[in-house]
């Protein structure tokens, strides 16, 4: 295999063009699902690659509990500079595990605290916090998801804009956007090259909720005004500390998209246009990258399995 065994670690770079094309030209719903899936697949492949590199590179160390066959020269020949790669993979894998665990723990901790804080407030689906100094709103996921909004934000919006705000947050809950956002964030923790995909998923998830709100309210300009006003009112307010819901995406781009015609709900642009040709080419490149990553990881795994069976 040679250097190709390291492909899962660097091939996420090939997904960057897809992220840009998807958030610009695809329907937000399709873009969110596609980018989340790509990020998760590539993160799993790169993490598995690190684990296997660590096994191969440290199997020949004395006193290790690994099977003797894994230290065979034929196995180590699969990985160039197996000793250096294996020792480097140990701290890298530890950093990945710690970062993902910290992200999950923070998400659960803050979600639990928010639910306890809201338990005494009336209303099952909407919790209005009596706070006239800070303006913010967010969707709190769970079996009984709730929309949390402060009185300061409601006071700054017109009735129609309030309906748009609630429709936006309900869309987050209904589509379970927190799962997409958390998955993309964990993928970025596993491989820093996937950070642009995390940023893109944050934006497309917000655009998805924007479009659902516009459909529910029936007026795209009202939703655009609600987003703009909410951003201005909450400009100096700390964002909710939910790990998967800490960002709202670039507001100017969202407002501009709402002032434009609604996106066509097609799965992918036509290949007979310049945009479609670029999108299909980038998607094909990403698919090849994911397959190459998986192939490298699986080949290394099978090599270890064969060495163990002999």
C-alpha positions in Angstrom: 0.0 0.0 0.0 2.8 2.4 0.8 1.9 6.0 1.4 -1.6 5.3 0.3 -2.3 4.0 3.8 -2.2 7.6 5.0 -4.9 8.7 2.6 -7.8 8.7 5.1 -5.9 11.4 7.1 -5.6 14.0 4.3 -8.4 13.1 1.9 -11.0 15.2 3.8 -9.3 18.2 2.0 -11.1 17.0 -1.1 -14.5 17.7 0.5 -13.9 21.5 0.7 -15.1 22.2 -2.8 -18.3 20.2 -2.2 -19.0 22.1 0.9 -18.8 25.4 -0.9 -20.9 24.2 -3.9 -23.5 22.5 -1.6 -24.2 25.5 0.6 -24.4 27.8 -2.5 -26.3 25.7 -5.0 -28.2 22.9 -3.2 -31.4 23.1 -1.3 -30.4 23.6 2.4 -32.1 20.4 3.4 -30.2 18.3 0.9 -26.9 20.2 1.6 -27.2 19.6 5.3 -27.8 15.9 5.0 -25.1 15.4 2.3 -22.4 17.4 4.2 -23.1 15.7 7.5 -22.9 12.2 5.9 -19.6 13.1 4.1 -18.1 14.5 7.3 -19.1 11.5 9.4 -17.8 9.0 6.9 -14.4 10.7 6.5 -14.0 11.2 10.2 -14.7 7.5 10.9 -12.2 6.5 8.2 -9.4 8.8 9.5 -9.9 7.8 13.1 -9.8 4.1 12.2 -6.7 4.8 10.2 -5.0 6.4 13.3 -6.0 3.4 15.4 -4.6 0.9 12.9 -1.4 2.9 12.4 -0.9 2.9 16.2 -1.4 -0.9 16.3 1.1 -1.6 13.5 3.6 0.9 14.8 3.6 -0.3 18.4 3.0 -4.0 18.0 6.8 -4.7 18.0 7.4 -3.0 21.3 8.3 -5.4 24.1 5.6 -6.1 26.7 2.7 -5.0 24.5 -0.5 -7.2 24.8 -1.0 -7.3 21.0 -0.9 -10.5 19.0 2.7 -11.5 17.9 1.6 -11.7 14.3 1.0 -8.0 14.2 4.7 -7.3 14.7 5.5 -9.4 11.6 7.8 -7.6 9.1 5.2 -8.2 6.4 2.6 -6.3 8.4 5.0 -3.4 9.1 5.9 -3.2 5.5 2.4 -2.0 4.7 3.1 1.2 6.6 6.1 3.3 5.6 8.2 4.3 8.6 5.9 2.2 10.8 7.7 3.0 14.0 7.5 6.8 13.6 3.9 6.6 12.3 2.8 4.4 15.1 4.3 6.5 17.8 2.9 9.7 16.3 -0.6 8.1 16.0 -0.7 7.5 19.8 -0.9 11.1 20.9 -3.0 12.0 17.8 -5.5 9.4 18.7 -5.5 10.5 22.4 -6.2 14.1 21.3 -9.1 13.0 19.1 -10.6 10.9 21.8 -10.3 13.7 24.4 -11.7 16.3 22.1 -14.7 14.3 21.1 -15.4 13.3 24.7 -15.1 16.9 25.9 -17.5 18.0 23.2 -20.1 15.3 24.1 -19.7 16.0 27.8 -20.1 19.7 27.3 -23.2 19.3 25.2 -24.9 16.9 27.7 -23.9 19.0 30.7 -25.3 22.3 29.2 -28.4 20.6 27.9 -29.1 19.1 31.3 -28.6 22.4 33.1 -30.9 24.2 30.6 -33.6 21.6 31.2 -33.4 21.9 34.9 -33.5 25.7 34.7 -36.6 25.6 32.5 -38.4 22.9 34.5 -40.2 25.5 36.7 -41.3 27.7 33.8 -44.9 27.3 32.5 -45.5 26.1 28.9 -44.6 22.8 27.4 -43.3 23.9 24.1 -42.3 27.6 24.6 -40.4 29.0 27.6 -40.3 32.8 27.8 -37.6 34.0 30.1 -38.4 37.2 32.0 -35.2 39.0 30.9 -35.5 42.5 29.5 -31.7 43.1 29.2 -30.5 40.2 27.0 -32.1 39.1 23.8 -31.7 35.5 22.5 -33.7 32.5 21.4 -32.8 28.9 20.8 -34.3 25.4 20.4 -33.6 23.0 23.2 -33.7 19.4 21.9 -35.1 16.5 23.7 -38.1 14.2 23.9 -40.2 17.3 24.6 -38.2 19.9 22.7 -38.8 23.5 23.8 -38.3 26.9 22.3 -36.5 29.2 24.7 -36.8 33.0 24.1 -36.3 36.0 26.3 -38.8 38.8 26.8 -36.2 41.3 25.5 -36.2 39.6 22.1 -39.9 39.3 21.8 -40.3 43.0 22.7 -38.1 44.0 19.8 -40.1 42.0 17.2 -43.4 42.7 15.5 -46.1 40.1 15.8 -45.5 38.6 12.3 -41.7 38.5 13.1 -42.4 36.7 16.3 -44.3 34.0 14.3 -41.3 33.8 12.0 -39.0 33.3 14.9 -41.1 30.6 16.5 -41.5 28.8 13.1 -37.7 28.9 12.6 -37.0 27.3 16.0 -39.8 24.8 15.5 -38.1 23.8 12.3 -34.9 23.1 14.2 -36.7 20.8 16.6 -38.8 19.0 13.9 -35.8 18.3 11.7 -33.5 17.4 14.7 -30.8 19.8 13.4 -28.9 19.4 16.7 -28.0 15.9 15.6 -26.5 17.1 12.3 -24.7 19.9 14.0 -23.2 17.7 16.7 -22.2 15.1 14.2 -20.4 17.7 12.1 -18.7 19.1 15.2 -17.5 15.7 16.3 -16.2 15.0 12.8 -14.2 18.3 12.9 -12.8 17.3 16.3 -11.7 13.9 14.8 -10.0 15.5 11.8 -9.3 19.3 11.7 -9.4 19.2 7.9 -13.2 18.7 8.2 -13.8 22.1 9.9 -15.0 23.7 6.7 -17.7 21.1 6.5 -18.8 21.9 10.1 -19.0 25.6 9.2 -21.0 24.7 6.1 -23.4 22.4 8.1 -24.1 25.3 10.6 -25.0 27.6 7.7 -27.1 25.1 5.8 -29.0 24.0 8.9 -29.9 27.6 9.6 -30.9 28.1 6.0 -33.1 25.0 6.2 -34.9 26.4 9.2 -35.2 29.8 7.4 -36.9 28.2 4.4 -39.2 26.2 6.6 -40.2 29.3 8.5 -40.7 31.2 5.2 -43.0 28.4 4.1 -44.9 28.4 7.4 -45.3 32.2 7.5 -45.9 32.7 3.8 -43.7 35.7 3.6 -39.9 35.5 3.0 -39.3 39.2 3.7 -40.9 38.8 7.1 -38.5 36.0 8.0 -35.6 38.1 6.7 -36.6 41.0 8.9 -37.0 38.8 11.9 -33.5 37.3 11.4 -32.0 40.7 10.9 -33.7 42.2 14.0 -32.9 39.3 16.2 -29.2 39.5 15.1 -29.0 43.2 16.0 -30.8 42.8 19.3 -28.6 39.9 20.4 -25.4 41.2 19.0 -23.9 41.7 22.5 -25.5 38.7 24.0 -23.5 35.5 24.6 -24.8 32.7 22.5 -26.3 29.7 24.3 -23.5 27.3 25.3 -25.1 24.3 23.6 -22.3 22.5 21.9 -24.3 21.8 18.8 -26.3 25.0 18.7 -23.8 27.6 19.5 -23.8 29.4 16.1 -26.5 30.9 13.9 -24.6 31.1 10.6 -23.6 34.2 8.7 -26.7 36.5 9.0 -26.1 38.7 5.9 -26.0 35.7 3.7 -29.1 34.2 5.2 -31.0 37.5 4.8 -29.8 37.8 1.2 -31.0 34.3 0.4 -34.4 35.0 1.9 -34.7 38.1 -0.2 -34.0 36.0 -3.3 -36.5 33.4 -4.8 -37.0 30.2 -2.9 -34.5 27.5 -3.8 -35.8 24.6 -5.9 -36.1 21.5 -3.9 -34.2 19.3 -6.3 -31.6 16.9 -5.0 -28.7 18.1 -7.3 -28.3 20.6 -10.1 -28.4 19.4 -13.7 -25.2 18.1 -15.1 -25.9 20.1 -18.3 -25.1 23.4 -16.6 -21.8 24.8 -15.6 -22.7 24.8 -11.9 -24.1 21.2 -12.2 -21.0 20.0 -14.0 -18.8 21.5 -11.2 -21.0 20.1 -8.5 -21.1 16.6 -10.0 -17.3 16.6 -10.5 -16.7 17.7 -6.9 -19.2 15.1 -5.7 -17.4 12.4 -7.7 -14.1 13.4 -6.3 -15.4 13.3 -2.7 -16.9 9.8 -3.3 -13.6 8.6 -4.7 -11.9 10.1 -1.7 -14.2 8.4 0.8 -13.9 5.1 -1.0 -10.1 5.4 -1.1 -10.1 6.2 2.6 -12.3 3.2 3.4 -10.2 1.0 1.2 -7.0 2.0 2.9 -8.4 1.4 6.3 -10.1 -1.9 5.4 -6.9 -3.2 3.7 -4.8 -2.4 6.8 -7.4 -4.1 9.0 -7.5 -7.2 6.8 -3.7 -7.4 6.8 -3.7 -7.4 10.6 -6.5 -10.0 10.6 -4.5 -12.3 8.2 -1.4 -11.9 10.4 -3.3 -12.9 13.4 -4.8 -16.0 11.7 -1.5 -17.4 10.5 
